[in-house]
Amino acid sequence: MTSLAWDAKEATVGELAERSGVAPSALRFYEREGLITSRRTTGNQRRYSRDTLRRVAFIRTSQKLGIPLATIREVLALLPEDRTPTREDWARISECWRDDLDQRIRTLQRLRDNLTDCIGCGCLSIDRCRLSNPYDALGAHGPGPRRLLEEDPACTPAECGTEG
């Protein structure tokens, strides 16, 4: 059980870590990266406002979705610093990456749907495998797994010589 009282206005780094489930070192890292802020006591100890809990939850959830810290920082910078963010503030910033999240969802669905025939490298379905790239035909179209990550791949399996 957390030692942070429900009506506490501020939290120490230990209390915030315990309540948020994030290590104190991660909280200090988030602060160095400009994702959260604290004030210092006369004894130079950190004190975080209670609404930092929401920011930390937002950061952790965003990271789990694969959103880079730089993007998280940009969006958090849109929140007010002089007051606790409202529901409307959070709704406004969530719109910032709705398109990006929709794209990530489509990419994950494409990955899921296109790997159903794949058994693994050295696979038994090499003629249908979306990872197969004989003679590096897809290299001319750019880096990475072109057919897995793109909505409109540079070439079809037949054009790239990967269809049996």
Secondary structure, DSSP 8 states (H G I E B T S, - for coil): ---S-TT-SEE-HHHHHHHHT--HHHHHHHHHTTSS--EE-TT--EEEETTHHHHHHHHHHHHHTT--HHHHHHHHTTS-SSS---HHHHHHHHGGGHHHHHHHHHHHHHHHHHTTT---TT-TTTTT-TT--GGGGGGGG-SS-HHHH-SS-SS-TTTTT---
